[in-house]
Amino acid sequence: MMKRRVVVTGLGAVTPIGNTVEDFWAGIKEGKVGIGPITKFDTSDYKVKIAAEVKDFVAKERMDFKAAKRMEAFSQYAVAASKEAYEDSGLDIEKEDPFRAGVIIGSGIGSLQQAESSCEKISTKGPGKVNPLMVPLMISNMAAGNVSIQLGFRGKCTNVVTACASGTNCIGDAFRAIQYNDADIMIAGGTESAICPTGVAGFTALTALSLNEDPMKASRPFDKDRDGFVMGEGAGVVILEELEHAKARGAKIYAEVVGYGSTGDAYHITSPAEDGAGAAKAMELAMEEACVSPEQVEYINAHGTSTHHNDLFETRAIKRAFGEAAKDVVINSTKSMIGHLLGAAGGVEFITCVKAIEDGFIHQTMGTVQADEECDLNYAIGAPVEKEIHYAMTNSLGFGGHNATLLIKKYEE
């Protein structure tokens, strides 16, 4: 079967530096860092005091108030970002076959907050006091479900849960759905809101989080003094569309998705493979599908978490996949500005790539001053890079050994 071409026609985001794509991208270009003291709960007994929280988000201003009351924050963020992407795309579902329009939006965790409050009610008031909506509020597929309900998309509706690779895998699977004629339109991405006592305590116990309380130094991917990631939250959602369908309705086309690679390390439940082989293969598969050589890729938005293992092993993976061309590609990490959005990271970082292609702007990796001696590539340290970009790549690596890569191209007829 001939694979169909897939383009990006809508963007939506809720992030720690802006609750719309316009505000997010303005923050990116300003070098804004959205990290600060945790305000969602009392951190007096916690080693970790900072996170990258979404600020000034009012759900009832972005969606129906009654519907919002039946959603936890991760679903609210997904719906808000999806509505923005839908409006940005100019789509009118009333003029479409709704069964040809689908949703794939993932969350790595769902609502830990609902689990926390329900456990507290059981222990203090008994099981009869648990919220009747506890399960639909908590489970991770409800982000996709709520978006489908709100927008009237009645086609394939799923969610991919691959920890921190969720958003990228969701966009990749949506890309495949359109390529192979399962749909003409897909809304896809990731969402997360896990800055809560259980979430922070769990990642702290793993020694995965930065203990640095300086917002400008806590998330510093590839830096010799990096000490862990900063937890973030938000959502990144895009409209993908079959090219001829988009052209027929006169849609604005941001970029084209041309390659997707997904692999498993089969190595460790939290650490990436030390030789980077799995992540390298995902990058190679994406380039092979697009018939693109490493020399043609100008920009990589790295997973770049600011943990010792991730940054070192991802660097090895890039060298393995790109060979001599690794030294020429510009690499950065958006997590240096917005923290690690877990299941939402891939969605927001995909949008960063699309906007980078549109504006010819690669943001600086903020907070990073001196790269680790084993991290010896070009990480956009000290200043942003302005250049024309024809091909941009985004990587996501998740606990469990999940590797996902998407390759995005400047649109040409």
C-alpha positions as CSV (number, residue, x, y, z in Angstrom):
1,M,0.0,0.0,0.0
2,M,1.3,3.5,-0.9
3,K,1.8,5.5,2.3
4,R,-0.1,8.8,2.4
5,R,1.6,12.1,3.2
6,V,0.9,13.6,6.6
7,V,1.1,17.2,7.5
8,V,0.7,19.3,10.6
9,T,-2.2,21.8,10.5
10,G,-2.9,22.8,14.1
11,L,-1.0,23.3,17.3
12,G,-2.1,23.6,21.0
13,A,-0.1,23.8,24.2
14,V,-0.4,24.3,28.0
15,T,3.1,24.8,29.5
16,P,5.0,26.2,32.5
17,I,5.9,29.3,30.3
18,G,2.6,29.9,28.6
19,N,-0.8,28.4,28.3
20,T,-1.1,28.8,24.5
21,V,1.3,28.1,21.7
22,E,1.7,31.8,21.1
23,D,2.7,32.5,24.7
24,F,4.8,29.3,24.9
25,W,6.8,30.2,21.8
26,A,7.3,33.8,22.9
27,G,8.7,32.4,26.2
28,I,11.0,30.1,24.3
29,K,12.3,33.0,22.2
30,E,12.8,35.1,25.3
31,G,14.8,32.4,27.0
32,K,12.1,32.2,29.8
33,V,12.5,29.5,32.4
34,G,9.3,28.2,34.0
35,I,10.8,26.5,37.1
36,G,10.2,27.7,40.6
37,P,9.1,26.7,44.1
38,I,6.4,24.1,44.3
39,T,3.1,25.7,45.3
40,K,0.7,22.8,44.9
41,F,1.6,21.2,48.3
42,D,3.7,21.8,51.4
43,T,7.3,20.6,50.7
44,S,8.6,21.1,54.2
45,D,9.4,17.4,54.6
46,Y,10.6,17.0,51.0
47,K,14.2,17.1,49.7
48,V,12.9,18.5,46.4
49,K,11.4,22.0,46.6
50,I,11.0,23.0,43.0
51,A,9.1,22.1,39.8
52,A,7.8,23.6,36.6
53,E,4.2,24.3,37.3
54,V,1.5,25.5,34.9
55,K,0.5,29.0,36.0
56,D,-2.8,30.9,35.8
57,F,-4.7,28.2,34.1
58,V,-8.4,28.5,34.7
59,A,-10.3,25.5,33.2
60,K,-13.7,27.2,32.9
61,E,-12.2,29.8,30.6
62,R,-11.0,27.1,28.2
63,M,-13.9,24.7,28.2
64,D,-17.5,24.0,29.5
65,F,-17.5,24.5,33.3
66,K,-19.6,21.5,34.1
67,A,-17.4,19.3,31.9
68,A,-14.3,20.6,33.5
69,K,-15.6,19.6,36.9
70,R,-15.6,16.0,35.8
71,M,-11.9,16.1,34.7
72,E,-8.7,16.1,36.6
73,A,-6.0,18.6,35.6
74,F,-4.3,16.2,33.1
75,S,-7.5,15.9,31.2
76,Q,-8.3,19.6,31.5
77,Y,-4.9,20.5,30.0
78,A,-5.4,18.0,27.2
79,V,-8.8,19.5,26.3
80,A,-7.6,23.1,26.4
81,A,-4.6,22.2,24.2
82,S,-6.8,20.2,21.8
83,K,-9.3,23.0,21.5
84,E,-6.6,25.4,20.7
85,A,-5.1,23.0,18.0
86,Y,-8.6,22.4,16.5
87,E,-9.3,26.2,16.3
88,D,-5.8,26.8,14.9
89,S,-6.4,24.2,12.2
90,G,-9.6,25.8,10.9
91,L,-11.3,22.5,10.9
92,D,-15.1,22.2,11.2
93,I,-16.1,18.7,12.3
94,E,-19.6,19.4,11.1
95,K,-18.2,19.3,7.6
96,E,-16.2,16.2,8.1
97,D,-16.9,12.5,8.5
98,P,-16.4,12.2,12.2
99,F,-15.5,8.6,12.0
100,R,-12.4,9.7,9.9
101,A,-11.2,12.0,12.6
102,G,-9.5,10.3,15.6
103,V,-7.7,11.0,18.9
104,I,-4.5,9.6,20.3
105,I,-3.5,11.4,23.4
106,G,-1.4,9.8,26.1
107,S,-0.5,10.4,29.8
108,G,2.2,8.5,31.5
109,I,0.5,8.5,34.9
110,G,-3.1,9.9,34.8
111,S,-4.2,11.4,38.1
112,L,-2.1,10.5,41.1
113,Q,-4.0,13.3,42.9
114,Q,-7.3,11.3,42.6
115,A,-5.6,8.2,43.9
116,E,-4.2,10.2,46.9
117,S,-7.5,11.8,47.8
118,S,-9.4,8.5,47.5
119,C,-6.9,6.6,49.7
120,E,-7.2,9.3,52.3
121,K,-11.0,9.1,52.3
122,I,-10.9,5.3,52.6
123,S,-8.6,5.5,55.6
124,T,-10.4,8.4,57.4
125,K,-14.1,8.0,56.4
126,G,-14.4,4.5,54.9
127,P,-14.8,3.1,51.4
128,G,-18.3,4.4,51.1
129,K,-17.1,8.0,50.8
130,V,-15.0,7.5,47.7
131,N,-16.0,9.8,44.8
132,P,-18.3,7.8,42.4
133,L,-16.2,9.3,39.6
134,M,-12.9,8.2,41.1
135,V,-12.1,5.7,38.3
136,P,-13.0,7.9,35.3
137,L,-11.2,10.8,36.9
138,M,-8.0,8.9,37.5
139,I,-7.4,6.6,34.5
140,S,-5.0,7.9,31.9
141,N,-7.1,7.2,28.8
142,M,-9.7,9.8,29.9
143,A,-7.6,12.6,28.4
144,A,-8.3,11.1,24.9
145,G,-11.8,10.3,25.9
146,N,-12.7,13.8,27.0
147,V,-11.1,15.3,23.9
148,S,-13.1,13.0,21.7
149,I,-16.3,14.0,23.5
150,Q,-15.6,17.7,23.5
151,L,-14.6,17.9,19.8
152,G,-16.9,15.3,18.3
153,F,-14.1,13.2,16.8
154,R,-15.5,9.7,16.5
155,G,-12.7,7.7,14.8
156,K,-9.9,5.8,16.4
157,C,-9.6,6.9,20.0
158,T,-6.7,5.5,22.0
159,N,-3.9,6.5,24.3
160,V,-0.4,5.2,24.3
161,V,1.3,4.9,27.7
162,T,5.0,4.6,27.4
163,A,6.1,6.8,30.4
164,C,8.1,9.8,29.1
165,A,7.8,8.6,25.5
166,S,4.0,8.7,25.6
167,G,3.5,12.0,23.7
168,T,5.9,11.1,20.9
169,N,4.5,7.6,20.5
170,C,1.0,9.0,20.3
171,I,1.9,11.4,17.5
172,G,3.8,8.5,15.8
173,D,0.8,6.2,16.0
174,A,-1.5,9.0,14.7
175,F,0.9,9.5,11.8
176,R,0.7,5.8,11.0
177,A,-3.2,5.9,11.2
178,I,-3.3,8.5,8.5
179,Q,-0.5,7.0,6.4
180,Y,-2.4,3.8,6.1
181,N,-5.9,5.3,5.6
182,D,-7.4,4.5,9.0
183,A,-8.2,8.3,9.3
184,D,-7.9,11.6,7.5
185,I,-7.5,13.7,10.6
186,M,-5.9,12.9,14.0
187,I,-5.5,14.9,17.1
188,A,-2.5,13.6,19.0
189,G,0.0,14.4,21.7
190,G,0.5,14.1,25.5
191,T,-0.6,15.5,28.7
192,E,0.5,15.3,32.4
193,S,-0.1,16.7,35.8
194,A,1.8,14.8,38.5
195,I,3.3,17.5,40.7
196,C,1.8,16.2,43.9
197,P,3.1,14.5,47.1
198,T,3.1,11.0,45.7
199,G,4.7,12.0,42.4
200,V,7.5,14.1,43.9
201,A,8.2,11.5,46.6
202,G,8.3,8.7,44.1
203,F,10.7,10.3,41.7
204,T,12.8,11.6,44.7
205,A,13.1,8.1,46.0
206,L,14.4,7.0,42.6
207,T,17.1,9.8,43.0
208,A,15.9,11.0,39.6
209,L,15.0,14.6,40.6
210,S,17.4,17.6,40.9
211,L,18.0,18.8,44.5
212,N,19.2,22.2,43.3
213,E,16.8,24.9,44.4
214,D,18.1,27.5,41.9
215,P,15.6,27.6,39.0
216,M,18.3,28.6,36.6
217,K,20.6,25.7,37.5
218,A,18.3,22.9,38.4
219,S,17.6,21.7,34.9
220,R,20.8,21.8,32.9
221,P,20.9,19.0,30.4
222,F,24.3,17.7,29.3
223,D,26.1,20.0,31.9
224,K,28.9,18.5,33.9
225,D,27.1,19.5,37.1
226,R,23.7,18.2,36.3
227,D,22.0,16.2,39.1
228,G,18.6,15.2,37.9
229,F,15.4,16.4,36.2
230,V,12.8,18.9,37.2
231,M,9.2,17.7,37.2
232,G,7.0,19.7,34.9
233,E,3.3,19.6,33.8
234,G,1.2,20.6,30.9
235,A,0.0,19.3,27.5
236,G,1.2,19.5,23.8
237,V,-1.3,18.5,21.1
238,V,-1.3,18.7,17.3
239,I,-3.6,18.2,14.4
240,L,-2.2,15.8,11.8
241,E,-4.0,15.6,8.5
242,E,-3.6,13.8,5.2
243,L,-2.0,16.2,2.8
244,E,-4.6,16.2,0.0
245,H,-7.4,16.6,2.6
246,A,-5.6,19.6,4.1
247,K,-5.0,21.1,0.7
248,A,-8.6,20.6,-0.4
249,R,-9.9,22.8,2.5
250,G,-7.2,25.4,2.2
251,A,-5.6,24.6,5.5
252,K,-2.4,26.3,6.7
253,I,0.3,23.6,6.6
254,Y,3.0,24.1,9.3
255,A,5.2,21.1,8.4
256,E,5.2,17.5,7.2
257,V,5.9,14.4,9.3
258,V,8.1,12.2,7.3
259,G,9.6,9.6,9.7
260,Y,8.8,7.6,12.9
261,G,11.0,5.1,14.7
262,S,10.0,3.2,17.9
263,T,12.1,0.6,19.7
264,G,12.7,-1.1,23.1
265,D,16.0,-1.3,24.9
266,A,15.2,-4.7,26.6
267,Y,17.8,-3.6,29.1
268,H,16.6,-1.9,32.4
269,I,13.3,-0.6,33.9
270,T,14.7,3.0,34.4
271,S,18.1,3.3,32.7
272,P,18.5,3.7,29.0
273,A,20.8,1.2,27.3
274,E,24.4,2.3,28.0
275,D,25.5,2.0,24.4
276,G,22.5,3.9,23.1
277,A,21.7,1.2,20.6
278,G,17.9,1.3,21.1
279,A,17.6,5.1,20.9
280,A,20.0,5.1,17.9
281,K,17.8,2.5,16.1
282,A,14.7,4.6,16.6
283,M,16.5,7.6,15.0
284,E,17.8,5.4,12.2
285,L,14.3,4.0,11.5
286,A,12.9,7.6,11.3
287,M,15.6,8.6,8.8
288,E,15.2,5.5,6.8
289,E,11.5,6.0,6.4
290,A,12.0,9.5,5.2
291,C,14.9,8.6,2.9
292,V,17.0,11.2,4.7
293,S,20.7,10.9,5.5
294,P,22.1,12.1,8.9
295,E,23.8,15.0,7.1
296,Q,20.4,16.4,6.1
297,V,19.1,16.7,9.7
298,E,20.0,20.2,11.0
299,Y,18.3,20.0,14.4
300,I,17.6,17.5,17.2
301,N,15.3,18.3,20.1
302,A,16.8,15.8,22.5
303,H,15.1,14.0,25.3
304,G,17.8,15.7,27.4
305,T,16.4,15.2,30.9
306,S,19.4,16.6,32.9
307,T,20.0,13.2,34.5
308,H,23.5,11.7,34.3
309,H,22.5,8.5,32.5
310,N,20.0,9.9,30.0
311,D,22.2,12.7,28.7
312,L,25.3,10.5,28.4
313,F,23.5,7.6,26.8
314,E,21.5,9.8,24.5
315,T,24.7,11.5,23.3
316,R,26.1,8.0,22.6
317,A,22.9,7.1,20.7
318,I,23.2,10.3,18.5
319,K,26.8,9.5,17.7
320,R,25.9,5.9,16.8
321,A,23.0,7.0,14.6
322,F,24.7,10.0,13.0
323,G,28.3,9.0,12.8
324,E,30.5,11.8,11.7
325,A,27.5,14.0,11.1
326,A,26.8,14.1,14.9
327,K,29.3,16.9,15.4
328,D,27.4,19.2,12.9
329,V,23.8,18.8,14.0
330,V,22.5,21.4,16.5
331,I,21.0,19.8,19.6
332,N,19.0,21.4,22.4
333,S,16.7,20.4,25.3
334,T,13.4,22.2,25.9
335,K,13.4,20.6,29.3
336,S,16.0,23.2,30.4
337,M,13.2,25.8,30.2
338,I,10.0,23.9,31.1
339,G,11.2,20.9,33.1
340,H,10.3,17.4,32.2
341,L,6.6,17.1,31.3
342,L,6.7,13.3,31.5
343,G,4.0,12.0,29.2
344,A,3.4,15.5,27.8
345,A,7.1,16.1,27.0
346,G,7.0,14.6,23.5
347,G,3.9,16.7,22.4
348,V,5.4,20.0,23.5
349,E,8.8,19.2,22.1
350,F,7.2,18.2,18.7
351,I,5.6,21.7,18.7
352,T,9.0,23.2,19.5
353,C,10.4,21.5,16.4
354,V,7.5,22.7,14.2
355,K,8.0,26.3,15.4
356,A,11.7,26.0,15.0
357,I,11.3,25.1,11.3
358,E,8.7,27.9,10.8
359,D,10.9,30.6,12.4
360,G,14.4,29.2,11.8
361,F,15.1,29.5,15.5
362,I,16.7,26.9,17.8
363,H,16.6,27.9,21.4
364,Q,19.5,27.9,23.8
365,T,19.8,25.0,26.2
366,M,19.2,27.2,29.3
367,G,21.2,26.6,32.5
368,T,23.8,24.6,30.7
369,V,27.2,26.2,31.1
370,Q,29.9,23.6,30.5
371,A,29.1,20.3,29.0
372,D,30.2,17.0,30.5
373,E,33.4,15.9,28.8
374,E,31.6,12.8,27.5
375,C,28.8,15.0,26.2
376,D,30.8,16.6,23.5
377,L,28.3,17.6,20.8
378,N,26.7,21.0,19.9
379,Y,24.0,21.6,22.6
380,A,23.3,25.2,21.7
381,I,25.0,26.4,24.9
382,G,25.2,30.1,25.6
383,A,23.0,31.4,22.8
384,P,20.2,30.4,20.5
385,V,21.0,29.4,16.9
386,E,19.2,31.1,14.0
387,K,19.3,29.1,10.7
388,E,17.0,27.6,8.1
389,I,15.9,24.2,9.1
390,H,14.7,21.6,6.5
391,Y,14.6,18.6,8.8
392,A,14.1,18.5,12.6
393,M,14.2,15.4,14.8
394,T,12.7,14.9,18.3
395,N,13.6,12.1,20.7
396,S,11.7,10.7,23.7
397,L,13.0,8.0,26.0
398,G,10.8,6.4,28.7
399,F,11.2,4.2,31.7
400,G,10.8,0.6,30.6
401,G,13.2,1.2,27.7
402,H,10.8,2.9,25.3
403,N,12.5,4.9,22.6
404,A,10.6,7.1,20.1
405,T,11.7,9.4,17.4
406,L,9.8,11.6,15.0
407,L,11.3,13.4,11.9
408,I,9.7,16.6,10.7
409,K,10.3,18.3,7.4
410,K,9.8,21.9,6.2
411,Y,6.7,21.6,4.0
412,E,7.2,21.6,0.2
413,E,4.6,20.7,-2.5
